[in-house]
Amino acid sequence: MTNLIAAMIMVESSGNNLARGDGGRSLGPLQITRDAVRDVNRVYGTQYRWKQMTNRATAVDVCIKYVRIYRENPTPEEFVRIHNGGPSGPRKQSTIAHWNKVKKEMK
């Protein structure tokens, strides 16, 4: 999982903990959205705030929790595609290119 997360961070933000993307809708090294934070808080009873996603350890925790809401034991590809495309990410054509970038970064 460590290699996968490290590759995702490089693809998502080039390692920049303060990165903003998607027109300001995604934040931090893993480009976490407000909706993902809300989902994690709802399911896990946590109190994360979106602004905390600039903290790498917090962003990683939220990312893992978010993906596991939708797949308890995801393959690396499912993990990346859910993170990138939401619950139906593994079925979306649009998440394939993102998975390929992460897979390439892991090599």
The first five atom37 places (N, CA, C, CB, O) and aatype in JSON, in Angstrom:
{
  "aatype": [12, 16, 2, 10, 9, 0, 0, 12, 9, 12, 19, 6, 15, 15, 7, 2, 2, 10, 0, 1, 7, 3, 7, 7, 1, 15, 10, 7, 14, 10, 5, 9, 16, 1, 3, 0, 19, 1, 3, 19, 2, 1, 19, 18, 7, 16, 5, 18, 1, 17, 11, 5, 12, 16, 2, 1, 0, 16, 0, 19, 3, 19, 4, 9, 11, 18, 19, 1, 9, 18, 1, 6, 2, 14, 16, 14, 6, 6, 13, 19, 1, 9, 8, 2, 7, 7, 14, 15, 7, 14, 1, 11, 5, 15, 16, 9, 0, 8, 17, 2, 11, 19, 11, 11, 6, 12, 11],
  "atom_mask": [
    [1, 1, 1, 1, 1],
    [1, 1, 1, 1, 1],
    [1, 1, 1, 1, 1],
    [1, 1, 1, 1, 1],
    [1, 1, 1, 1, 1],
    [1, 1, 1, 1, 1],
    [1, 1, 1, 1, 1],
    [1, 1, 1, 1, 1],
    [1, 1, 1, 1, 1],
    [1, 1, 1, 1, 1],
    [1, 1, 1, 1, 1],
    [1, 1, 1, 1, 1],
    [1, 1, 1, 1, 1],
    [1, 1, 1, 1, 1],
    [1, 1, 1, 0, 1],
    [1, 1, 1, 1, 1],
    [1, 1, 1, 1, 1],
    [1, 1, 1, 1, 1],
    [1, 1, 1, 1, 1],
    [1, 1, 1, 1, 1],
    [1, 1, 1, 0, 1],
    [1, 1, 1, 1, 1],
    [1, 1, 1, 0, 1],
    [1, 1, 1, 0, 1],
    [1, 1, 1, 1, 1],
    [1, 1, 1, 1, 1],
    [1, 1, 1, 1, 1],
    [1, 1, 1, 0, 1],
    [1, 1, 1, 1, 1],
    [1, 1, 1, 1, 1],
    [1, 1, 1, 1, 1],
    [1, 1, 1, 1, 1],
    [1, 1, 1, 1, 1],
    [1, 1, 1, 1, 1],
    [1, 1, 1, 1, 1],
    [1, 1, 1, 1, 1],
    [1, 1, 1, 1, 1],
    [1, 1, 1, 1, 1],
    [1, 1, 1, 1, 1],
    [1, 1, 1, 1, 1],
    [1, 1, 1, 1, 1],
    [1, 1, 1, 1, 1],
    [1, 1, 1, 1, 1],
    [1, 1, 1, 1, 1],
    [1, 1, 1, 0, 1],
    [1, 1, 1, 1, 1],
    [1, 1, 1, 1, 1],
    [1, 1, 1, 1, 1],
    [1, 1, 1, 1, 1],
    [1, 1, 1, 1, 1],
    [1, 1, 1, 1, 1],
    [1, 1, 1, 1, 1],
    [1, 1, 1, 1, 1],
    [1, 1, 1, 1, 1],
    [1, 1, 1, 1, 1],
    [1, 1, 1, 1, 1],
    [1, 1, 1, 1, 1],
    [1, 1, 1, 1, 1],
    [1, 1, 1, 1, 1],
    [1, 1, 1, 1, 1],
    [1, 1, 1, 1, 1],
    [1, 1, 1, 1, 1],
    [1, 1, 1, 1, 1],
    [1, 1, 1, 1, 1],
    [1, 1, 1, 1, 1],
    [1, 1, 1, 1, 1],
    [1, 1, 1, 1, 1],
    [1, 1, 1, 1, 1],
    [1, 1, 1, 1, 1],
    [1, 1, 1, 1, 1],
    [1, 1, 1, 1, 1],
    [1, 1, 1, 1, 1],
    [1, 1, 1, 1, 1],
    [1, 1, 1, 1, 1],
    [1, 1, 1, 1, 1],
    [1, 1, 1, 1, 1],
    [1, 1, 1, 1, 1],
    [1, 1, 1, 1, 1],
    [1, 1, 1, 1, 1],
    [1, 1, 1, 1, 1],
    [1, 1, 1, 1, 1],
    [1, 1, 1, 1, 1],
    [1, 1, 1, 1, 1],
    [1, 1, 1, 1, 1],
    [1, 1, 1, 0, 1],
    [1, 1, 1, 0, 1],
    [1, 1, 1, 1, 1],
    [1, 1, 1, 1, 1],
    [1, 1, 1, 0, 1],
    [1, 1, 1, 1, 1],
    [1, 1, 1, 1, 1],
    [1, 1, 1, 1, 1],
    [1, 1, 1, 1, 1],
    [1, 1, 1, 1, 1],
    [1, 1, 1, 1, 1],
    [1, 1, 1, 1, 1],
    [1, 1, 1, 1, 1],
    [1, 1, 1, 1, 1],
    [1, 1, 1, 1, 1],
    [1, 1, 1, 1, 1],
    [1, 1, 1, 1, 1],
    [1, 1, 1, 1, 1],
    [1, 1, 1, 1, 1],
    [1, 1, 1, 1, 1],
    [1, 1, 1, 1, 1],
    [1, 1, 1, 1, 1],
    [1, 1, 1, 1, 1]
  ],
  "atom_positions": [
    [[0.82, -1.2, 0.0], [0.0, 0.0, 0.0], [0.87, 1.26, 0.0], [-0.94, 0.0, 1.22], [0.48, 2.27, -0.59]],
    [[2.02, 1.22, 0.65], [2.87, 2.39, 0.74], [3.33, 2.86, -0.64], [4.08, 2.09, 1.61], [3.3, 4.06, -0.92]],
    [[3.76, 1.94, -1.5], [4.17, 2.31, -2.86], [3.01, 2.89, -3.65], [4.74, 1.11, -3.6], [3.18, 3.86, -4.4]],
    [[1.85, 2.31, -3.48], [0.67, 2.79, -4.2], [0.33, 4.22, -3.78], [-0.53, 1.85, -3.94], [0.13, 5.08, -4.63]],
    [[0.28, 4.46, -2.48], [-0.05, 5.8, -1.99], [1.01, 6.81, -2.43], [-0.17, 5.79, -0.45], [0.68, 7.92, -2.83]],
    [[2.28, 6.43, -2.35], [3.35, 7.33, -2.79], [3.21, 7.68, -4.26], [4.73, 6.69, -2.53], [3.39, 8.84, -4.65]],
    [[2.88, 6.7, -5.08], [2.67, 6.96, -6.51], [1.46, 7.86, -6.73], [2.5, 5.63, -7.28], [1.49, 8.76, -7.57]],
    [[0.4, 7.61, -5.98], [-0.8, 8.45, -6.11], [-0.48, 9.9, -5.76], [-1.92, 7.91, -5.2], [-0.94, 10.82, -6.43]],
    [[0.3, 10.1, -4.71], [0.66, 11.46, -4.3], [1.45, 12.16, -5.41], [1.49, 11.43, -2.99], [1.23, 13.34, -5.69]],
    [[2.36, 11.45, -6.03], [3.14, 12.06, -7.11], [2.25, 12.41, -8.3], [4.27, 11.12, -7.56], [2.4, 13.48, -8.9]],
    [[1.33, 11.53, -8.65], [0.44, 11.79, -9.79], [-0.55, 12.9, -9.46], [-0.31, 10.5, -10.19], [-0.81, 13.77, -10.29]],
    [[-1.11, 12.86, -8.26], [-2.15, 13.83, -7.88], [-1.6, 15.24, -7.69], [-2.82, 13.38, -6.6], [-2.23, 16.22, -8.11]],
    [[-0.41, 15.35, -7.05], [0.03, 16.69, -6.65], [1.52, 16.94, -6.82], [-0.35, 16.93, -5.24], [2.03, 17.97, -6.38]],
    [[2.23, 16.02, -7.44], [3.69, 16.1, -7.53], [4.32, 16.23, -6.14], [4.12, 17.28, -8.4], [5.39, 16.82, -6.0]],
    [[3.66, 15.68, -5.14], [4.17, 15.7, -3.78], [3.92, 16.98, -3.01], [0.0, 0.0, 0.0], [4.45, 17.16, -1.92]],
    [[3.11, 17.87, -3.56], [2.83, 19.15, -2.92], [1.66, 19.02, -1.94], [2.51, 20.23, -3.99], [0.52, 18.81, -2.35]],
    [[1.95, 19.13, -0.65], [0.91, 19.02, 0.37], [-0.12, 20.14, 0.31], [1.54, 19.0, 1.74], [-1.24, 19.98, 0.8]],
    [[0.23, 21.26, -0.29], [-0.68, 22.4, -0.35], [-1.4, 22.53, -1.7], [0.08, 23.67, -0.08], [-2.08, 23.52, -1.95]],
    [[-1.25, 21.53, -2.54], [-1.83, 21.6, -3.89], [-3.35, 21.74, -3.85], [-1.46, 20.35, -4.69], [-4.03, 21.18, -2.99]],
    [[-3.85, 22.51, -4.81], [-5.29, 22.64, -5.04], [-5.54, 22.29, -6.5], [-5.81, 24.08, -4.7], [-4.78, 22.68, -7.38]],
    [[-6.59, 21.55, -6.73], [-6.91, 21.16, -8.1], [-8.4, 21.19, -8.35], [0.0, 0.0, 0.0], [-9.19, 21.57, -7.48]],
    [[-8.77, 20.78, -9.54], [-10.18, 20.74, -9.93], [-10.89, 22.06, -9.65], [-10.9, 19.6, -9.19], [-12.0, 22.09, -9.11]],
    [[-10.25, 23.14, -10.03], [-10.86, 24.46, -9.83], [-11.03, 24.82, -8.36], [0.0, 0.0, 0.0], [-11.94, 25.56, -8.0]],
    [[-10.14, 24.29, -7.51], [-10.21, 24.58, -6.08], [-11.05, 23.6, -5.29], [0.0, 0.0, 0.0], [-11.22, 23.76, -4.08]],
    [[-11.58, 22.58, -5.95], [-12.45, 21.61, -5.27], [-11.68, 20.46, -4.63], [-13.45, 21.06, -6.26], [-12.25, 19.71, -3.83]],
    [[-10.4, 20.3, -4.96], [-9.58, 19.23, -4.41], [-8.38, 19.83, -3.7], [-9.12, 18.24, -5.51], [-7.84, 20.85, -4.13]],
    [[-7.97, 19.2, -2.61], [-6.95, 19.8, -1.76], [-5.95, 18.76, -1.27], [-7.59, 20.5, -0.58], [-6.31, 17.62, -0.98]],
    [[-4.7, 19.18, -1.19], [-3.66, 18.39, -0.55], [-2.94, 17.43, -1.45], [0.0, 0.0, 0.0], [-3.16, 17.41, -2.66]],
    [[-2.06, 16.63, -0.87], [-1.22, 15.74, -1.66], [-2.0, 14.67, -2.41], [-0.21, 15.08, -0.77], [-1.54, 14.15, -3.42]],
    [[-3.18, 14.33, -1.91], [-4.02, 13.32, -2.58], [-5.26, 13.93, -3.23], [-4.43, 12.25, -1.59], [-6.14, 13.2, -3.69]],
    [[-5.32, 15.25, -3.25], [-6.42, 15.95, -3.92], [-7.78, 15.44, -3.44], [-6.31, 15.79, -5.44], [-8.6, 14.96, -4.23]],
    [[-8.01, 15.54, -2.13], [-9.23, 15.09, -1.49], [-10.32, 16.15, -1.67], [-8.99, 14.8, 0.01], [-10.05, 17.34, -1.54]],
    [[-11.53, 15.71, -1.97], [-12.66, 16.63, -2.12], [-13.44, 16.74, -0.81], [-13.6, 16.14, -3.26], [-13.31, 15.9, 0.09]],
    [[-14.23, 17.78, -0.72], [-15.1, 17.97, 0.46], [-16.07, 16.78, 0.59], [-15.89, 19.31, 0.35], [-16.33, 16.31, 1.7]],
    [[-16.58, 16.32, -0.53], [-17.52, 15.19, -0.5], [-16.88, 13.94, 0.09], [-18.04, 14.89, -1.9], [-17.53, 13.22, 0.84]],
    [[-15.63, 13.69, -0.24], [-14.94, 12.52, 0.3], [-14.79, 12.66, 1.82], [-13.55, 12.34, -0.36], [-14.99, 11.69, 2.55]],
    [[-14.45, 13.85, 2.28], [-14.32, 14.08, 3.72], [-15.66, 13.87, 4.4], [-13.78, 15.52, 4.01], [-15.73, 13.24, 5.46]],
    [[-16.73, 14.39, 3.8], [-18.08, 14.19, 4.38], [-18.44, 12.72, 4.45], [-19.13, 14.95, 3.54], [-18.98, 12.26, 5.46]],
    [[-18.16, 11.98, 3.38], [-18.47, 10.55, 3.38], [-17.73, 9.82, 4.49], [-18.11, 9.93, 2.03], [-18.31, 9.01, 5.21]],
    [[-16.44, 10.11, 4.64], [-15.64, 9.47, 5.68], [-16.18, 9.82, 7.06], [-14.16, 9.89, 5.56], [-16.32, 8.94, 7.91]],
    [[-16.48, 11.08, 7.29], [-17.01, 11.49, 8.59], [-18.35, 10.82, 8.88], [-17.16, 13.0, 8.65], [-18.61, 10.41, 10.01]],
    [[-19.19, 10.72, 7.88], [-20.51, 10.11, 8.05], [-20.38, 8.63, 8.41], [-21.34, 10.27, 6.77], [-21.04, 8.15, 9.34]],
    [[-19.55, 7.91, 7.68], [-19.44, 6.46, 7.86], [-18.63, 6.1, 9.1], [-18.81, 5.83, 6.63], [-18.99, 5.17, 9.83]],
    [[-17.54, 6.81, 9.34], [-16.62, 6.45, 10.42], [-16.86, 7.24, 11.71], [-15.21, 6.65, 9.97], [-16.26, 6.93, 12.74]],
    [[-17.72, 8.25, 11.66], [-17.97, 9.06, 12.85], [-16.79, 9.95, 13.21], [0.0, 0.0, 0.0], [-16.65, 10.35, 14.37]],
    [[-15.97, 10.25, 12.24], [-14.8, 11.11, 12.46], [-15.19, 12.58, 12.33], [-13.67, 10.76, 11.47], [-16.32, 12.9, 11.95]],
    [[-14.27, 13.44, 12.64], [-14.52, 14.88, 12.6], [-13.5, 15.6, 11.71], [-14.48, 15.47, 14.01], [-13.11, 16.73, 12.01]],
    [[-13.09, 14.95, 10.63], [-12.12, 15.6, 9.75], [-12.71, 16.85, 9.14], [-11.66, 14.63, 8.64], [-13.92, 16.94, 8.92]],
    [[-11.84, 17.81, 8.87], [-12.23, 19.01, 8.13], [-11.45, 19.01, 6.83], [-11.97, 20.32, 8.96], [-10.32, 18.54, 6.77]],
    [[-12.06, 19.55, 5.81], [-11.44, 19.55, 4.48], [-10.08, 20.24, 4.5], [-12.37, 20.24, 3.48], [-9.15, 19.79, 3.84]],
    [[-9.96, 21.32, 5.25], [-8.69, 22.06, 5.3], [-7.56, 21.23, 5.87], [-8.86, 23.33, 6.12], [-6.39, 21.55, 5.66]],
    [[-7.87, 20.17, 6.6], [-6.84, 19.28, 7.14], [-6.21, 18.4, 6.07], [-7.43, 18.41, 8.23], [-5.22, 17.72, 6.35]],
    [[-6.74, 18.4, 4.88], [-6.22, 17.51, 3.84], [-4.85, 17.94, 3.33], [-7.2, 17.45, 2.68], [-4.25, 17.24, 2.51]],
    [[-4.35, 19.09, 3.8], [-2.98, 19.48, 3.48], [-1.97, 18.76, 4.37], [-2.82, 20.99, 3.62], [-0.77, 18.81, 4.11]],
    [[-2.45, 18.1, 5.41], [-1.59, 17.27, 6.25], [-1.52, 15.89, 5.61], [-2.14, 17.19, 7.73], [-2.53, 15.2, 5.49]],
    [[-0.34, 15.49, 5.2], [-0.18, 14.26, 4.42], [-0.73, 13.03, 5.15], [1.28, 14.05, 4.1], [-1.45, 12.23, 4.54]],
    [[-0.42, 12.87, 6.42], [-0.87, 11.69, 7.16], [-2.4, 11.67, 7.26], [-0.25, 11.67, 8.57], [-3.01, 10.61, 7.15]],
    [[-3.0, 12.82, 7.47], [-4.46, 12.91, 7.55], [-5.08, 12.61, 6.2], [-4.89, 14.3, 8.04], [-6.08, 11.88, 6.11]],
    [[-4.51, 13.15, 5.14], [-5.03, 12.91, 3.79], [-4.95, 11.42, 3.44], [-4.26, 13.74, 2.75], [-5.87, 10.88, 2.84]],
    [[-3.85, 10.78, 3.8], [-3.71, 9.34, 3.54], [-4.78, 8.56, 4.28], [-2.3, 8.84, 3.94], [-5.41, 7.67, 3.72]],
    [[-4.99, 8.9, 5.55], [-6.01, 8.21, 6.34], [-7.4, 8.37, 5.73], [-6.01, 8.74, 7.78], [-8.14, 7.4, 5.6]],
    [[-7.73, 9.59, 5.34], [-9.04, 9.85, 4.72], [-9.15, 9.09, 3.4], [-9.25, 11.37, 4.5], [-10.2, 8.51, 3.11]],
    [[-8.11, 9.11, 2.61], [-8.13, 8.41, 1.32], [-8.41, 6.92, 1.52], [-6.78, 8.6, 0.58], [-9.28, 6.35, 0.85]],
    [[-7.7, 6.3, 2.43], [-7.88, 4.86, 2.68], [-9.29, 4.58, 3.19], [-6.84, 4.34, 3.69], [-9.95, 3.65, 2.73]],
    [[-9.74, 5.38, 4.14], [-11.09, 5.18, 4.68], [-12.15, 5.36, 3.59], [-11.35, 6.17, 5.84], [-13.1, 4.59, 3.5]],
    [[-11.97, 6.4, 2.76], [-12.94, 6.66, 1.7], [-13.05, 5.47, 0.76], [-12.54, 7.92, 0.92], [-14.16, 5.01, 0.46]],
    [[-11.94, 4.98, 0.29], [-11.97, 3.85, -0.65], [-12.61, 2.64, 0.01], [-10.55, 3.51, -1.14], [-13.39, 1.92, -0.62]],
    [[-12.29, 2.4, 1.26], [-12.81, 1.21, 1.95], [-14.3, 1.3, 2.27], [-12.04, 0.99, 3.23], [-14.92, 0.3, 2.62]],
    [[-14.87, 2.48, 2.16], [-16.34, 2.58, 2.27], [-16.97, 1.77, 1.13], [-16.82, 4.08, 2.23], [-18.0, 1.12, 1.31]],
    [[-16.34, 1.83, -0.02], [-16.91, 1.25, -1.23], [-16.32, -0.1, -1.62], [-16.74, 2.2, -2.36], [-16.96, -0.85, -2.36]],
    [[-15.13, -0.42, -1.15], [-14.5, -1.73, -1.39], [-13.68, -2.08, -0.15], [-13.59, -1.72, -2.69], [-12.7, -1.4, 0.16]],
    [[-14.07, -3.12, 0.53], [-13.38, -3.5, 1.76], [-11.93, -3.91, 1.51], [-14.12, -4.63, 2.44], [-11.04, -3.56, 2.29]],
    [[-11.7, -4.65, 0.46], [-10.36, -5.15, 0.16], [-10.06, -4.93, -1.32], [-10.24, -6.67, 0.53], [-10.0, -5.88, -2.1]],
    [[-9.87, -3.66, -1.72], [-9.71, -3.36, -3.15], [-8.36, -3.8, -3.69], [-9.89, -1.88, -3.39], [-7.36, -3.84, -2.98]],
    [[-8.35, -4.12, -4.96], [-7.08, -4.29, -5.65], [-6.45, -2.91, -5.79], [-7.27, -4.99, -7.07], [-7.15, -1.91, -5.61]],
    [[-5.17, -2.82, -6.1], [-4.58, -1.49, -6.31], [-5.32, -0.69, -7.39], [-3.1, -1.63, -6.71], [-5.54, 0.51, -7.24]],
    [[-5.71, -1.35, -8.46], [-6.43, -0.64, -9.52], [-7.78, -0.13, -9.02], [-6.64, -1.55, -10.73], [-8.13, 1.02, -9.28]],
    [[-8.53, -0.95, -8.31], [-9.81, -0.49, -7.76], [-9.6, 0.67, -6.8], [-10.54, -1.65, -7.04], [-10.37, 1.64, -6.8]],
    [[-8.56, 0.56, -5.98], [-8.27, 1.62, -5.01], [-8.09, 2.97, -5.71], [-7.01, 1.27, -4.19], [-8.71, 3.96, -5.35]],
    [[-7.23, 2.98, -6.71], [-6.95, 4.22, -7.44], [-8.18, 4.72, -8.17], [-5.8, 4.0, -8.43], [-8.47, 5.92, -8.16]],
    [[-8.9, 3.84, -8.8], [-10.04, 4.27, -9.6], [-11.21, 4.73, -8.74], [-10.49, 3.14, -10.51], [-11.97, 5.6, -9.17]],
    [[-11.39, 4.18, -7.54], [-12.41, 4.69, -6.62], [-11.99, 6.06, -6.11], [-12.63, 3.7, -5.43], [-12.8, 6.99, -6.06]],
    [[-10.73, 6.18, -5.73], [-10.24, 7.48, -5.26], [-10.43, 8.55, -6.34], [-8.75, 7.38, -4.87], [-10.81, 9.68, -6.04]],
    [[-10.16, 8.19, -7.57], [-10.24, 9.14, -8.68], [-11.66, 9.4, -9.16], [-9.41, 8.65, -9.82], [-12.0, 10.52, -9.53]],
    [[-12.49, 8.36, -9.17], [-13.81, 8.49, -9.79], [-15.0, 8.21, -8.9], [0.0, 0.0, 0.0], [-16.13, 8.1, -9.39]],
    [[-14.76, 8.09, -7.59], [-15.87, 7.84, -6.67], [-16.28, 6.38, -6.65], [0.0, 0.0, 0.0], [-15.59, 5.52, -7.19]],
    [[-17.42, 6.1, -6.03], [-17.87, 4.73, -5.84], [-17.92, 3.9, -7.12], [-19.2, 4.73, -5.22], [-17.64, 2.71, -7.1]],
    [[-18.28, 4.52, -8.21], [-18.37, 3.78, -9.48], [-17.1, 3.94, -10.31], [-19.57, 4.26, -10.28], [-17.09, 3.58, -11.49]],
    [[-16.05, 4.46, -9.74], [-14.78, 4.67, -10.44], [-14.26, 3.47, -11.21], [0.0, 0.0, 0.0], [-13.8, 3.64, -12.34]],
    [[-14.3, 2.25, -10.63], [-13.8, 1.1, -11.37], [-14.58, 0.77, -12.65], [-13.8, -0.1, -10.47], [-14.1, 0.03, -13.5]],
    [[-15.78, 1.32, -12.77], [-16.58, 1.08, -13.98], [-16.5, 2.22, -14.99], [-18.03, 0.85, -13.59], [-17.02, 2.11, -16.1]],
    [[-15.85, 3.31, -14.6], [-15.77, 4.48, -15.47], [-14.56, 4.4, -16.39], [-15.71, 5.76, -14.63], [-13.44, 4.16, -15.94]],
    [[-14.79, 4.61, -17.66], [-13.7, 4.67, -18.63], [-12.73, 5.8, -18.28], [-14.25, 4.87, -20.06], [-11.52, 5.69, -18.5]],
    [[-13.27, 6.88, -17.73], [-12.46, 8.07, -17.46], [-11.39, 7.84, -16.39], [-13.35, 9.2, -17.03], [-10.47, 8.65, -16.29]],
    [[-11.48, 6.78, -15.6], [-10.48, 6.55, -14.55], [-9.35, 5.64, -15.0], [-11.16, 5.94, -13.33], [-8.37, 5.46, -14.27]],
    [[-9.45, 5.07, -16.17], [-8.41, 4.15, -16.67], [-7.09, 4.89, -16.87], [-8.85, 3.49, -17.99], [-6.04, 4.4, -16.46]],
    [[-7.14, 6.05, -17.5], [-5.91, 6.81, -17.75], [-5.23, 7.19, -16.43], [-6.22, 8.07, -18.57], [-4.0, 7.16, -16.34]],
    [[-6.02, 7.54, -15.44], [-5.45, 7.9, -14.14], [-4.76, 6.68, -13.52], [-6.55, 8.45, -13.2], [-3.65, 6.79, -13.0]],
    [[-5.42, 5.54, -13.56], [-4.8, 4.32, -13.05], [-3.49, 4.03, -13.78], [-5.76, 3.13, -13.21], [-2.5, 3.66, -13.14]],
    [[-3.48, 4.21, -15.08], [-2.25, 3.96, -15.85], [-1.11, 4.88, -15.43], [-2.52, 4.11, -17.34], [0.05, 4.46, -15.39]],
    [[-1.42, 6.13, -15.12], [-0.39, 7.07, -14.64], [0.17, 6.62, -13.3], [-0.98, 8.5, -14.52], [1.38, 6.64, -13.09]],
    [[-0.71, 6.2, -12.4], [-0.25, 5.75, -11.08], [0.58, 4.47, -11.23], [-1.47, 5.51, -10.13], [1.63, 4.33, -10.6]],
    [[0.1, 3.55, -12.06], [0.81, 2.29, -12.27], [2.22, 2.57, -12.83], [0.02, 1.37, -13.23], [3.19, 1.94, -12.41]],
    [[2.32, 3.5, -13.75], [3.62, 3.86, -14.33], [4.52, 4.49, -13.27], [3.43, 4.83, -15.51], [5.72, 4.22, -13.23]],
    [[3.95, 5.31, -12.42], [4.73, 5.96, -11.36], [5.27, 4.94, -10.34], [3.86, 7.01, -10.64], [6.31, 5.17, -9.74]],
    [[4.57, 3.85, -10.16], [5.01, 2.83, -9.21], [6.23, 2.06, -9.71], [3.88, 1.87, -8.92], [6.94, 1.45, -8.91]],
    [[6.48, 2.08, -11.01], [7.6, 1.32, -11.58], [8.93, 2.0, -11.39], [7.38, 1.08, -13.03], [9.96, 1.48, -11.82]]
  ]
}
